[in-house]
Amino acid sequence: MDLSLRDSKIFSVTAVITAYNNAQYIGRAIESVLNQTYKPEKIIVINDGSTDNTEEAIALFKHNILYIHQKNCGASGARNCGILKATSTWIAFLDGDDEWLPDHLERSRCLIKENPHLHWTTGNFITCLAKDNRSSVKKSISSVHQHLGQKAYFDDYFSACVNDFWGHTNTMIVQKETLIEAGLFKVGQLIANDLDMWFRIAYLYPSIGYNPTPTAIYYLDIDDSISKKYKQSDHKQVLIANHLALAKKQNRLAAFEPCASKMLKRWIRSMLFDKHKSAEIKILLKAFSNLYTWYYKLSIKCLLIHPPTTGKACHGISAIIRKLNLRREVVKKHSS
């Protein structure tokens, strides 16, 4: 059999692009898929009930894509629609306001070909604040190699997350059968619907491929996005509680707990910027008390003695760090 034909059967991939009010950006996303050095079998674009001119913007590419318009049901429902319409063995995801770099699929294809035991792969990416003309690589390539060693994959997604190698939806490529086996994306999951999916896959297949070289760009300064709306602490609490129960059921609790602790601390750190979030922080501290050290709990409780002062201090320190360019990673500014 011709090598190229044999390889295409091993790695056939569908690009699933989800869009919600992305008229200004969807063309960029689609073009980034069309410009891939390794072409996908199909490009499926799901318009999740947009109310702007997203449909007109997508129409410019109607001869190159499978276009689906549906009533608004959120990122999970849109992604599930694309997964079920795909006929390929692998699914690659892209949000309609972000983009792939030209070698995203090619690098992923090579990684999967060299590590055929993998059911999924992700990788490094670039974070970008386009309005400020600032961008940076999420993880330094040297740092990735240091943690990966001689391998092209992490043995356990949860331990990778503890070391801040979460990957990103835009760099996730997953076997279609694995997505279905894990239960697809949870419709109605209003926060971290992507992480909820990745965690459920990790219970079944811990090892995950990781591309050290960035292959996608994630834009941080786009607010009206299909997957960037909800931040309420009650949603966070339900997410963590559900997965602690699932992890226990799958005999993966010891692996998941450090990951859960890492997530909670990231959320709490972000909430400290907002003086109105102190009650929500206290809820998360109490609900998952066993996931924090006594020193951490004491530190946060001290910071919550006077939330307005803590919030101003956080904003002030963040501003100094930005001004002196001390932060390697580009992050979205916290609103007051």
C-alpha positions in Angstrom: 0.0 0.0 0.0 1.2 3.5 -0.8 2.6 5.1 2.4 0.5 8.3 2.0 -2.7 6.2 1.7 -1.8 4.0 4.6 -1.0 7.1 6.7 -4.3 8.8 5.8 -6.2 5.8 7.2 -4.3 6.0 10.5 -4.9 9.7 10.8 -8.0 11.1 9.2 -9.1 14.3 11.0 -12.0 16.7 11.0 -11.7 20.3 12.0 -14.6 21.3 14.2 -15.0 25.1 14.5 -17.6 26.5 16.8 -18.8 30.1 16.4 -21.0 32.4 18.4 -21.2 36.1 17.4 -17.7 35.8 15.8 -18.4 37.7 12.6 -15.3 39.7 13.0 -13.0 36.7 13.6 -14.5 33.6 12.0 -12.9 34.2 8.6 -9.5 34.2 10.3 -10.3 30.9 12.0 -11.5 29.2 8.9 -8.6 30.5 6.8 -6.1 29.1 9.4 -7.6 25.7 8.9 -7.6 26.0 5.1 -3.9 27.0 5.3 -2.8 23.8 7.1 0.2 22.0 5.6 -1.7 18.8 6.4 -5.3 19.1 5.2 -8.2 17.9 7.3 -10.7 15.4 5.8 -13.5 17.9 6.5 -14.0 21.3 8.0 -17.3 21.6 10.0 -18.4 25.0 11.1 -21.2 25.2 13.7 -22.9 28.6 14.1 -24.4 28.3 17.6 -27.3 30.7 17.2 -25.3 33.9 16.5 -27.2 37.2 16.4 -24.6 39.2 14.5 -23.3 38.8 11.0 -21.5 35.5 11.6 -23.6 33.6 9.1 -22.7 36.1 6.3 -19.0 35.9 7.2 -19.1 32.1 7.1 -20.9 32.1 3.7 -17.7 33.4 2.0 -16.2 29.9 2.6 -19.3 27.8 1.8 -17.5 25.8 -0.9 -14.8 24.7 1.5 -16.8 23.7 4.6 -19.8 21.9 6.0 -21.9 24.6 7.5 -24.4 23.9 10.3 -26.6 26.5 11.9 -28.4 25.6 15.2 -30.2 27.3 18.0 -28.0 28.6 20.7 -27.1 25.8 23.2 -23.6 26.7 24.2 -20.1 25.4 23.3 -20.7 21.9 24.4 -23.7 21.4 22.2 -22.0 23.0 19.2 -18.9 20.8 19.6 -21.0 17.6 20.0 -22.8 18.5 16.8 -19.5 18.6 14.9 -18.2 15.4 16.5 -21.3 13.4 15.5 -21.3 14.8 12.0 -17.6 13.9 11.4 -16.7 10.7 9.6 -12.9 10.8 10.5 -11.1 8.9 13.2 -9.8 12.1 14.9 -11.4 15.4 15.8 -9.5 18.7 16.1 -11.2 21.6 17.8 -11.0 25.4 17.2 -13.0 28.2 18.6 -14.3 30.7 16.1 -12.4 33.7 17.5 -9.0 31.9 17.6 -6.7 30.4 15.0 -4.3 27.6 14.2 -0.7 28.0 13.0 -0.1 26.4 9.7 1.7 23.2 11.0 -0.8 22.4 13.8 -2.3 19.3 12.1 1.0 18.2 10.6 2.8 18.2 14.0 -0.1 16.4 15.6 -0.2 13.8 12.9 3.5 13.1 13.3 3.2 12.8 17.1 0.3 10.4 16.9 2.0 8.3 14.2 5.1 7.9 16.4 3.0 7.2 19.5 0.1 5.0 18.2 -1.0 4.1 21.8 -2.3 7.6 22.4 -6.0 8.4 22.3 -5.5 12.2 22.4 -3.0 14.9 22.1 -2.6 18.6 22.9 0.2 21.1 23.0 1.7 24.5 23.5 0.0 27.7 22.2 0.4 31.5 22.0 -1.7 33.8 24.2 -2.5 37.1 22.6 -3.9 40.5 23.6 -4.4 41.9 20.2 -5.7 45.3 21.4 -2.4 45.8 23.3 -0.3 44.2 20.6 1.1 41.7 23.1 1.6 38.0 22.9 3.7 35.3 24.4 4.2 31.5 24.3 2.2 29.9 27.0 5.0 27.6 28.1 8.7 27.9 27.1 9.8 25.2 24.8 12.7 24.4 27.1 10.3 24.0 30.0 8.1 21.5 28.1 11.2 19.4 27.1 12.3 19.5 30.7 9.1 17.9 31.9 8.6 15.6 29.0 12.1 14.2 29.0 12.7 12.0 26.0 9.0 11.3 25.4 6.4 13.2 23.3 3.6 12.6 25.9 2.8 13.0 29.5 2.0 9.8 31.4 -0.9 11.4 33.2 -2.9 14.4 32.2 -3.7 15.3 35.8 0.0 15.5 36.8 0.6 17.5 33.7 -2.1 20.0 34.8 -0.4 20.3 38.2 2.7 21.5 36.4 0.6 23.9 34.3 0.5 21.9 31.2 -3.2 22.1 30.7 -3.1 22.4 26.9 -6.0 24.2 25.3 -9.1 23.3 23.4 -7.6 24.8 20.2 -4.7 22.3 20.4 -6.7 19.3 21.4 -7.0 16.4 18.9 -9.0 13.4 20.1 -10.1 10.1 18.7 -13.8 10.4 17.9 -14.5 7.0 19.6 -12.8 8.3 22.7 -14.9 11.4 22.9 -18.1 9.2 22.5 -16.8 6.7 25.1 -16.2 9.5 27.6 -19.7 10.9 27.1 -19.1 13.9 24.8 -19.2 17.4 26.1 -21.7 18.0 28.8 -24.5 20.3 27.6 -25.5 22.8 30.3 -21.9 22.8 31.8 -21.6 26.6 32.0 -18.0 26.8 33.1 -14.9 24.8 32.0 -16.9 22.6 29.7 -13.7 21.7 27.9 -11.8 20.8 31.1 -14.8 18.7 32.2 -14.5 16.7 29.0 -10.7 16.4 29.3 -11.0 15.1 32.9 -13.4 12.4 31.8 -11.1 11.3 29.1 -8.1 11.3 31.5 -10.0 8.9 33.8 -10.0 6.4 30.9 -6.8 7.2 29.1 -4.3 9.1 31.3 -1.5 9.5 28.7 -1.7 12.5 26.5 0.6 13.7 23.7 2.0 17.2 23.9 3.6 19.4 21.2 6.3 21.6 22.7 6.1 24.1 19.7 3.0 26.4 19.8 0.5 25.4 17.1 -2.4 27.8 17.9 -3.2 31.4 19.0 -5.7 32.0 21.8 -7.0 35.6 21.9 -7.7 36.8 25.4 -9.4 40.1 24.7 -12.6 38.8 23.1 -15.4 38.9 25.6 -18.5 37.8 23.8 -17.3 34.3 23.1 -19.0 30.9 23.1 -16.8 29.6 25.9 -15.8 32.7 27.9 -19.0 33.8 29.6 -19.5 32.2 33.0 -17.5 32.8 36.1 -19.9 32.2 39.1 -18.3 30.3 42.0 -21.3 28.0 42.3 -20.6 26.6 38.9 -17.0 26.0 39.9 -18.0 24.3 43.1 -20.3 21.9 41.3 -17.6 21.1 38.7 -15.0 20.2 41.3 -17.5 18.3 43.5 -18.7 16.2 40.5 -15.2 15.3 39.5 -14.0 14.4 42.9 -16.9 11.9 42.9 -16.1 10.7 39.4 -12.4 10.4 40.2 -13.2 8.3 43.3 -15.4 6.0 41.2 -12.7 5.6 38.6 -10.0 4.9 41.3 -8.3 8.1 40.2 -8.9 10.3 43.2 -5.2 10.5 44.3 -4.3 11.7 40.8 -7.1 14.2 40.5 -7.0 15.9 43.9 -3.7 17.8 43.3 -5.2 19.0 40.0 -8.4 20.1 41.7 -6.4 22.0 44.3 -4.4 23.7 41.5 -7.6 24.8 39.7 -9.2 26.1 42.9 -6.1 28.2 43.8 -6.0 29.7 40.3 -9.7 30.7 40.6 -9.2 32.1 44.1 -6.2 34.1 43.1 -8.2 35.6 40.2 -11.1 36.4 42.5 -8.9 38.3 45.0 -8.8 41.1 42.5 -12.6 41.7 43.0 -13.6 43.0 46.4 -17.1 41.6 45.8 -15.9 38.0 45.6 -14.9 37.5 49.2 -18.0 35.5 50.0 -17.5 33.2 47.0 -13.9 32.6 48.0 -15.0 31.6 51.5 -17.4 29.1 50.0 -14.7 27.5 47.9 -12.3 27.4 50.9 -14.9 25.7 53.1 -16.3 23.3 50.5 -12.9 21.9 49.6 -11.0 22.5 52.9 -9.0 19.2 52.6 -7.5 20.3 49.3 -5.5 23.2 50.8 -2.7 23.3 53.3 -3.4 25.0 56.6 -0.8 27.7 55.6 -2.7 28.5 52.4 -6.1 28.7 54.2 -4.6 31.0 56.8 -3.0 33.2 54.1 -6.3 33.6 52.2 -8.3 34.3 55.3 -5.9 37.1 56.2 -6.3 38.6 52.7 -10.0 38.5 53.2 -10.0 40.6 56.3 -10.4 43.7 54.2 -11.3 42.8 50.6 -11.1 46.3 49.1 -7.5 46.7 50.3 -6.6 43.3 49.0 -8.2 44.0 45.6 -6.3 47.3 45.2 -3.1 45.7 46.2 -3.6 42.9 43.7 -4.3 45.4 40.9 -1.3 47.5 42.0 1.1 44.6 42.0 -0.2 43.4 38.6 0.2 46.9 37.1 3.8 47.1 38.4 4.6 43.6 37.0 3.1 44.6 33.6 5.0 47.9 33.5 8.3 46.3 34.3 7.6 43.4 32.0 8.3 40.9 34.7 5.6 38.5 33.7 6.6 36.2 30.8 3.0 35.1 30.2 0.5 37.4 28.7 -2.7 37.3 30.8 -6.0 39.2 30.5 -6.3 42.3 32.6 -8.6 42.0 35.6 -11.5 44.5 35.5 -12.1 46.6 38.5 
